[in-house]
Amino acid sequence: MGNIHTPQEKEYSEYNEKIKDFLIDVTNGKYGGFLDMATALKLVDDLKMETSLAKQIIDFQDDIGDYSSDIDPVVIVLNNATNIAENELSNLGIPVNFIVEGNYFDTYVSLSNADKESLTEALEFDFEIFDNLSPLTAKILDYANCDIEYLKSSINEPHTENKENNSAKIRRM
């Protein structure tokens, strides 16, 4: 009788594709497909999140008490990240609510116009308020098409116009 041969590290790559297919098949797509998982894992890395994707999914399942429904890993990561960003901004006195819409790797983050206005007003009041934001919050603002440079540039142009309009009104009075 021969011994079972466990693949050596150099042989692992031969099995990557088979393992990937196996995991997707046995979960019946419960966590989406390969692109969905890759997108979620990349988000965890890009956002420098402290909690692994697996832990985020387990926590989500524990919270809802449902272990059989399909899970959208991208939405879970983005919801967790936007909650962290909302808390950080709230601690700065800027309550905003990020909107996470879509599904799987076709998911996006946005902010209402009122929330964008709140961010702009905070920046007008204190131009350096966002200088020490965490990389996660800065990235979430970027995903919402509302990054710091955008906010800074948006207050310069309209603000100048308003000053000119206000000074013109004052001169006419």
BAZAVO-677273 format. One record per residue (C-alpha): y negated, x, z negated; residue number from 1. Coordinates in nm, 3 decimals. Layout:
{{Y, X, Z}, NUM} ...
% end
This chain:
{{0.000, 0.000, 0.000}, 1} {{-0.339, 0.130, 0.094}, 2} {{-0.658, 0.113, -0.106}, 3} {{-0.940, -0.117, -0.005}, 4} {{-1.215, 0.088, 0.153}, 5} {{-1.561, 0.007, 0.019}, 6} {{-1.826, 0.098, 0.276}, 7} {{-2.018, 0.414, 0.203}, 8} {{-2.396, 0.412, 0.208}, 9} {{-2.414, 0.548, 0.563}, 10} {{-2.194, 0.256, 0.676}, 11} {{-2.410, -0.016, 0.520}, 12} {{-2.626, -0.059, 0.828}, 13} {{-2.320, -0.172, 1.022}, 14} {{-2.295, -0.471, 0.792}, 15} {{-2.663, -0.566, 0.757}, 16} {{-2.656, -0.818, 1.040}, 17} {{-2.324, -0.966, 0.926}, 18} {{-2.446, -0.996, 0.567}, 19} {{-2.768, -1.160, 0.683}, 20} {{-2.576, -1.411, 0.897}, 21} {{-2.330, -1.474, 0.614}, 22} {{-2.601, -1.547, 0.359}, 23} {{-2.784, -1.783, 0.592}, 24} {{-2.456, -1.960, 0.679}, 25} {{-2.332, -2.004, 0.322}, 26} {{-2.668, -2.135, 0.203}, 27} {{-2.673, -2.377, 0.498}, 28} {{-3.030, -2.274, 0.570}, 29} {{-3.134, -2.388, 0.222}, 30} {{-3.394, -2.110, 0.212}, 31} {{-3.487, -2.129, 0.578}, 32} {{-3.384, -1.875, 0.836}, 33} {{-3.423, -1.502, 0.864}, 34} {{-3.792, -1.517, 0.966}, 35} {{-3.870, -1.745, 0.674}, 36} {{-3.710, -1.511, 0.423}, 37} {{-3.864, -1.204, 0.587}, 38} {{-4.208, -1.369, 0.581}, 39} {{-4.173, -1.462, 0.213}, 40} {{-4.053, -1.113, 0.118}, 41} {{-4.339, -0.955, 0.315}, 42} {{-4.589, -1.181, 0.138}, 43} {{-4.456, -1.074, -0.201}, 44} {{-4.508, -0.711, -0.095}, 45} {{-4.845, -0.766, 0.077}, 46} {{-4.981, -0.958, -0.220}, 47} {{-4.840, -0.701, -0.461}, 48} {{-4.689, -0.980, -0.668}, 49} {{-4.521, -0.879, -0.991}, 50} {{-4.255, -1.150, -0.965}, 51} {{-3.976, -1.107, -0.711}, 52} {{-3.903, -1.374, -0.452}, 53} {{-3.568, -1.449, -0.615}, 54} {{-3.734, -1.503, -0.956}, 55} {{-4.002, -1.725, -0.801}, 56} {{-3.736, -1.943, -0.636}, 57} {{-3.526, -1.964, -0.954}, 58} {{-3.834, -2.056, -1.159}, 59} {{-3.927, -2.323, -0.903}, 60} {{-3.578, -2.473, -0.914}, 61} {{-3.584, -2.467, -1.295}, 62} {{-3.925, -2.638, -1.298}, 63} {{-3.818, -2.923, -1.070}, 64} {{-3.463, -2.941, -1.205}, 65} {{-3.319, -2.954, -0.854}, 66} {{-3.083, -2.685, -0.735}, 67} {{-2.950, -2.852, -0.422}, 68} {{-3.259, -2.931, -0.212}, 69} {{-3.389, -2.706, 0.062}, 70} {{-3.642, -2.449, -0.057}, 71} {{-3.935, -2.322, 0.147}, 72} {{-3.974, -1.962, 0.024}, 73} {{-4.307, -1.905, 0.203}, 74} {{-4.467, -2.209, 0.042}, 75} {{-4.333, -2.108, -0.300}, 76} {{-4.486, -1.759, -0.271}, 77} {{-4.819, -1.890, -0.140}, 78} {{-4.838, -2.163, -0.406}, 79} {{-4.775, -1.908, -0.679}, 80} {{-5.026, -1.664, -0.529}, 81} {{-5.297, -1.930, -0.488}, 82} {{-5.244, -2.038, -0.850}, 83} {{-5.303, -1.679, -0.962}, 84} {{-5.613, -1.654, -0.740}, 85} {{-5.747, -1.989, -0.865}, 86} {{-5.707, -1.873, -1.226}, 87} {{-5.885, -1.545, -1.156}, 88} {{-6.175, -1.720, -0.983}, 89} {{-6.189, -1.983, -1.257}, 90} {{-6.221, -1.704, -1.515}, 91} {{-6.528, -1.592, -1.319}, 92} {{-6.668, -1.946, -1.349}, 93} {{-6.578, -2.048, -0.993}, 94} {{-6.325, -2.332, -0.992}, 95} {{-6.167, -2.368, -0.648}, 96} {{-5.850, -2.527, -0.517}, 97} {{-5.668, -2.351, -0.238}, 98} {{-5.474, -2.572, 0.000}, 99} {{-5.130, -2.454, 0.117}, 100} {{-5.008, -2.646, 0.421}, 101} {{-4.734, -2.616, 0.677}, 102} {{-4.377, -2.512, 0.634}, 103} {{-4.172, -2.198, 0.637}, 104} {{-4.325, -1.914, 0.840}, 105} {{-4.579, -2.158, 0.992}, 106} {{-4.772, -2.199, 0.667}, 107} {{-5.139, -2.135, 0.602}, 108} {{-5.394, -2.129, 0.321}, 109} {{-5.735, -2.294, 0.337}, 110} {{-6.030, -2.397, 0.124}, 111} {{-6.244, -2.707, 0.145}, 112} {{-6.604, -2.665, 0.260}, 113} {{-6.717, -2.755, -0.094}, 114} {{-6.505, -2.473, -0.238}, 115} {{-6.640, -2.228, 0.022}, 116} {{-6.989, -2.337, -0.079}, 117} {{-6.904, -2.272, -0.447}, 118} {{-6.794, -1.920, -0.358}, 119} {{-7.111, -1.860, -0.156}, 120} {{-7.331, -1.992, -0.438}, 121} {{-7.158, -1.764, -0.688}, 122} {{-7.218, -1.470, -0.457}, 123} {{-7.584, -1.564, -0.414}, 124} {{-7.621, -1.570, -0.792}, 125} {{-7.438, -1.239, -0.845}, 126} {{-7.386, -1.034, -0.528}, 127} {{-7.132, -0.809, -0.703}, 128} {{-6.922, -1.085, -0.864}, 129} {{-6.630, -1.028, -0.627}, 130} {{-6.634, -0.648, -0.633}, 131} {{-6.351, -0.626, -0.886}, 132} {{-6.121, -0.900, -0.762}, 133} {{-5.751, -0.827, -0.772}, 134} {{-5.594, -0.737, -0.438}, 135} {{-5.397, -1.063, -0.454}, 136} {{-5.707, -1.281, -0.486}, 137} {{-5.893, -1.086, -0.219}, 138} {{-5.594, -1.128, 0.016}, 139} {{-5.568, -1.503, -0.056}, 140} {{-5.939, -1.541, 0.023}, 141} {{-5.872, -1.352, 0.346}, 142} {{-5.580, -1.583, 0.429}, 143} {{-5.815, -1.879, 0.374}, 144} {{-6.060, -1.726, 0.628}, 145} {{-6.304, -1.673, 0.346}, 146} {{-6.290, -1.301, 0.272}, 147} {{-6.563, -1.124, 0.077}, 148} {{-6.734, -0.976, 0.383}, 149} {{-6.742, -1.321, 0.545}, 150} {{-6.899, -1.468, 0.232}, 151} {{-7.157, -1.191, 0.207}, 152} {{-7.256, -1.226, 0.572}, 153} {{-7.273, -1.604, 0.545}, 154} {{-7.530, -1.591, 0.267}, 155} {{-7.758, -1.345, 0.446}, 156} {{-7.824, -1.544, 0.764}, 157} {{-7.862, -1.903, 0.639}, 158} {{-8.036, -1.786, 0.324}, 159} {{-8.302, -1.602, 0.530}, 160} {{-8.354, -1.909, 0.749}, 161} {{-8.394, -2.130, 0.443}, 162} {{-8.653, -1.894, 0.296}, 163} {{-8.847, -1.902, 0.624}, 164} {{-8.824, -2.282, 0.639}, 165} {{-8.930, -2.313, 0.275}, 166} {{-9.223, -2.075, 0.319}, 167} {{-9.331, -2.265, 0.631}, 168} {{-9.323, -2.589, 0.431}, 169} {{-9.526, -2.429, 0.154}, 170} {{-9.791, -2.301, 0.399}, 171} {{-9.827, -2.646, 0.557}, 172} {{-9.888, -2.819, 0.225}, 173} 
% end
